[in-house]
Amino acid sequence: MIFVEKETYNNYSSINDGYVMNPILIINDQKLSNYVMANKLESTNWTLWLGITVVLLTMIITWMLHISIMISVCRNMIMKHITYYYIISIGFVVMLHSLLNFPVNIISDLIGRLFVI
């Protein structure tokens, strides 16, 4: 099949992208997004799994660093100050938020496109 790009224009959509300008390609009198959906071409599958892998590795590394900092603060007499405990508690809240928010983002990425009107 020969792809002939006819025009490129910008679409201001508020449903999916929060008022972000999306370039849309018109190929063979059809939007590229419609062509991809009609022919079952899952072009973002590997990028989704790459994103999941990067996020999981980042979370594991940051959790290991945070736990090692917690252990060093609790074992060191000089660092047993309220400021260090405050920093640890803020870091723990941030890490817990990222851990709880991660499945929500993945679920919305996997099945969110099914609910777009």
C-alpha positions, 0 to 999 in steps of 0.5 A: 500500500502506498501512503500519500500524505495530503496535509498536516494540521493541528487539532486542539483536543481537550479529551485526551491531551489536556488542550495540547496541540496534536499534529494529525497526518492525513494519509489516503484521505484518512486520519493516521489514528483511524488507520492505525485503529482500523488495521489493529496496529499496536504501535505503542506496545513496546513503548508502554513496556519500556516505560513500565520497566524504566519506572520499576527500575527507578522505583526499586533504586530509589527505595533501596537508597531511601531504606539505606539512608533510613538505616544510616540515620537510625544507627548514627548518634550524630544524625539522630536529630529531628531534621533528619527524621523529618527528611526521612518522613517526607521521603517516605511519603513521596516514595509511598505515593509513587508506589501507590500511584504507579498501578493507577497510571498503568491501568489507565494506560492499558485500558484508558483508550477503551473509554475515550469517546 
